[in-house]
Amino acid sequence: MEANPNPINGVLLVDKGQDMTSHDVVAVARRALNTKKIGHCGTLDPMATGLLILVIGKATKIQDLLMAEDKEYVGALTLGQTTNTQDAEGTVEEEKEVSDFPEEQIREAFDEFKGDFYQMPPMVSAIKKDGVPLYKLARQGKEVKRDPRFVHVYNYQIDGIELPEVKFTVRCSKGFYVRTYAHDIGQKLGCGAHLSALRRTRSGKFDLTTSVTFDELKHGERDSILEKLLSLPDVSRLRGA
């Protein structure tokens, strides 16, 4: 990869597709833009789609700042099945019958996880224990003690109920695990649950309005991708900084 004589600095919003890692998106962006200095803000699991913020060049200096902002997700949980990853990617560990829950009872379970509370990170996560990511230990069949994380749910809404599936939108703080949220709601209802769909729709002041798709990133013209790039002054104005 030759050095680019005109370095790129800014933020690119990508609408990540399913069945790819956040690292895959970064690798394609490096090739598409012919630049090495690219990072991403907030990992999305392979099954999740939606907003992935790429910081390029000098924008990597504000990576931590952008990662610290609140997020919004649209998702679905499936009642009656728990999995070892707390989502649809994992192996089913337990199955229970799903009662004909009234909406009010489901809402009460969601209400248990609103405002400030502690959330136990899942074993399948990128959090490190003695320098080793938990998901690597989980693959070896190991379970280690994790510290609960202080998180916040600003608000939620239930978008639809077609049992065993419940669709929802949640706005939450950084470091929040939506699959753990789904799992814990299932525990409250007594039948278990796992996250069956997830899409990130917002992070701080950024949304999908000016994003590029993964296909556009992979197959599009470099100039057309750069047209969607937010400059550092653009980012500052957008954030009201």
Summary of the structure (lengths in Angstrom):
residues: 241
radius of gyration: 19.1
end to end distance: 35.0
largest distance: 63.0
contacts: 742
relative contact order: 0.23
helix: 29%
strand: 34%
